Every structure is written in C-alpha cells, then in structure tokens.
C-alpha cells in the first residue's frame, strides 16, 4: 500500500485545529515524522522542545481551520 503523506499531513493539521488552545497552540500528540513535515512546510513552529504543545504559524492556523471545516463539518 502506498501512503500519501500529504493527505496524512492535512488530516493532522485539521486535528490540530480541534485541539488548539490559547489561540494558536495545539497539543502535540501526533507522529513526530508528521509534525516534522508540517514544520518544514512552515505550518507549525519547531515541534522539538519540552513543551506538550506546539505553535501553529499564521498560515498553519488558517489552513488548519480550512481543513477542519472541509473534512469534519456538514
């Protein structure tokens, strides 16, 4: 089975919208490879730190809400 990592990244980014707090922070309970790809795409701050949450960039925040609405609302 061939996995489309971009689709995985989009789903995780959408779920980050669901778990966000303090405006632009979200819990980082997702696969490290995925959060690393999201960081390299400029959608989140560097996830490698001792914090239990990560910071969405302005673009990441906008895109995560867009994807959440697209994937999870009626």
N, C-alpha and C positions, 0 to 999 in steps of 0.2 A: 504494500500500500504506500502510495506517495503522499506525503503530508504537505499541505500548502501552509507554510509558516506565516505568510501574510494574513491569512484568514484567522489563524490562531492569535496573532498579534492584535487583530481587530476585535476579536471576542474578548480578550483580556483587557484591552483598552476600554471597551464598553463596560466591563465588570468593574473596572477601577472607578468609573463614574458612580456605580452603585455603592461602593464602599468609601466614597470620599467624605472627608470631614475638614473642618477649618478652611473651607473654600476650595483649596487646590491640593490637599493632601489625601492620600488613599492608603489603605493597608496593603502591605506588600507580601501577600501570601500566595504569590504565583511563582511559577517556574522561573528560575534565575536566567535561563537562556532567553526566555521571552522578554523579561524585564530588561535584559541587556540589549536586545534588539530594539525595544521601544526607546531606550536611552540613545542608542546610535541613530535612530530616526528623528531624534530631537523632540520626542513627545513627553518624556519624563526626565527629571533630574537623575544624576548618578545614583543608582539603587544600592551601590556597595557602601554601606555605612552601618552603624549600630542601631539606627532608628528602626522602629517597627512599621514605619510608613514611608512613602515616597512622595515626591512633589511632581505634580503634572505641570508642564510648561503651559503657556497661554494657548499654543496650538494644540497641545495634548488635551487640555481641558475642553476646548471647543470640539475637537474631533471625538473625544470620549462621549460627550453628551449626544452628539450627532449619531454615533454608532449605537449607543444605548437605545435611543428612540427608534432607530431603524430596526434593530434586532429584537427588542424586548417590549415594545408597546404595540397596542392595537390601533 
